[in-house]
Amino acid sequence: MERIPIFTMGDILLVMIQTDVHDRLLESLQGDVAAKICDTGARGVLIDISALEVIDHFMARQLERIAALTRLLGAESILIGMRPAVAVTLMELGMTLEDVPTAVNVENGMDRLRARMGSSVSGGENNNEDDGQETEPSEECLDHADRAGFPQD
């Protein structure tokens, strides 16, 4: 099964949505991010959407859900690299993503995460991409996600 790459940079996860994605891929990303937060103890998640030229209502909702899930698991998230056309489309859809902080690029996103987390963010220690193997989230993480109504694959 294809997966969206998730890189670990110290206590930060970098999710790189590099191509247009289908609904199932977005749904699996939610569980992948949750598992990675639980397994690594990540305190921050950067979601890079700079490669997306368009966004639809479903994708915007999934990004909101991923941000909510990261908060429930004790991590901060920031959406980075939104193109102007994507921002305009979101406004036309009536979606402001007001609960999802945004940043222009990775550097700006890291700065915002440092400020939100209230301490220095380590980086570069574990610059490794997800190995493609599914990781099972801890029972505690699954309980939190289940109570919040997030589906488990």
C-alpha positions, 0 to 999 in steps of 0.5 A: 500500500502506498504511504505518505512519507513521514520523516523524524527530526528529533522530536518533530515529524515532517509529513511530506504530501508530495503529490495529489492524494486520494481519499484512502491515502489521506485516511491512512495518513491520519493513523500513520501520524498518530502511530508515529507520534506515539512511537517516537514521542514527537512533540511537533508535526509539520505537514508540508502541502507545498506540492499540492496545487488544489485542495478539496473539502474532504482533504481540508477536513482530513488536515483539520482532523490530523491537526486535532488528533496531534493535539489530543496526543500532546503534539503541536502541528503546523501546516506549511507551504500552502500555495495562494491558489489553495488558500483562495480555494479554501476561502471559497469553500468556506473553510478557514482552517482557523484551528490549524496554524500555518507557516510559509516554509519548513524553516518558518514552521520550525520557528513557530513550533519552537515558540508554541512548544516553549522550548528548543526543538531538536533537529537532525538527530534522526533524519530518517524516513518512515521505513514503510512498515506499519507501526502499531500505536500504543493502546493509550494512543488508540484509546485517546483517538477512539474517544475523539471519534477518529477511525482506526485502520 
